[in-house]
Amino acid sequence: MDTKTNRFAHVFFGEDSVAKQSNPAYFLTKLAAKFDNNGESLNLLSTLIMSNLPKSFEETIEQAKAATLTSLEMGCGRVLVELCFPEIALKAQNLASTFAQVFAEEYGSGLKVIFPDTGAAALAKRDWGEVPFKVTDIGSSRNPIANKVGEDDQLFLVVCPSSVEVAQVEQLCNLAGDRPVVMLIPQLEDVSVVGIGYAARQLRERFISTLESAYYIRPYEGAMVWRSYPSGWEVYLEQEDGEYELISTEAQKPLGEYLERLLIGAAEPEDGSGEGGSTKIKKTGLLGGLQNFLKALSN
């Protein structure tokens, strides 16, 4: 825990409890209780503690694990871990192993890791060998997801579910009841598959809107959108020195034209002179500095 977090731990929990608060999930949960879960106060404090963008892929994963644990500690039951990098799906098995080890410490054989198909599940079983948790696939028409859920299951980790599996994922969440479901690098709302009509709107209202993003990071050209539960959605703009400046904190995920307006408004000076300290936003979609993350992914 860094100096700033230690200072908060000392003020709110006392000298003897500083060491005990080294788990970010436990720390923020207790901090929230101190403020009676007041949204504004909690958002401010969580931003002070957890607002730094990751400097490496390894730090990204550590942030994602901490935010996921925090969301579960605070009662979120349907949790998303969204790492929006192009090649991230190639690392799905490695990421699943990393997160499974975290959950296995508490849940043991009560943890069930679910892959989108039988091939991926079989490959993970082969590569992982003997593990203290269960590994399976999300089911099919011949072997539905209902057959994959047991009474002794306590937490479900769903790996890289796509919009093709959205019906099974929704059914899993319903079958899970109050048992948590964590979706790792999901791609549930692919408009090309789900569609944009009435059925897609029903799906969003009925299911996708009930999911909580515990961790989200998406790089753009000259910008970054980042969220670590329980903070708001933070929008950063890349500066000429390569550092990122926080330009906005949003209550909801900033998307589409709204996000574009935020970025362009922050990048261009009000007098229209074209002279400013921020990088111009380009509409190409991916951050130039993304190479650093992709390089880390290949390691």
Secondary structure as UniProt FT lines:
FT   HELIX           3..13
FT   HELIX           15..17
FT   HELIX           19..22
FT   HELIX           24..34
FT   TURN            35..37
FT   HELIX           39..50
FT   HELIX           57..73
FT   TURN            74..75
FT   STRAND          78..83
FT   TURN            86..87
FT   HELIX           88..91
FT   HELIX           92..107
FT   HELIX           108..110
FT   STRAND          111..115
FT   HELIX           118..128
FT   STRAND          134..137
FT   HELIX           145..148
FT   TURN            151..152
FT   STRAND          155..159
FT   HELIX           163..165
FT   HELIX           166..176
FT   TURN            177..178
FT   STRAND          181..184
FT   HELIX           191..194
FT   HELIX           198..206
FT   HELIX           208..210
FT   STRAND          212..220
FT   TURN            221..222
FT   STRAND          223..228
FT   TURN            229..230
FT   STRAND          233..239
FT   TURN            240..241
FT   STRAND          244..250
FT   HELIX           256..267
FT   TURN            270..271
FT   TURN            283..284
FT   TURN            288..289
FT   HELIX           290..297
//
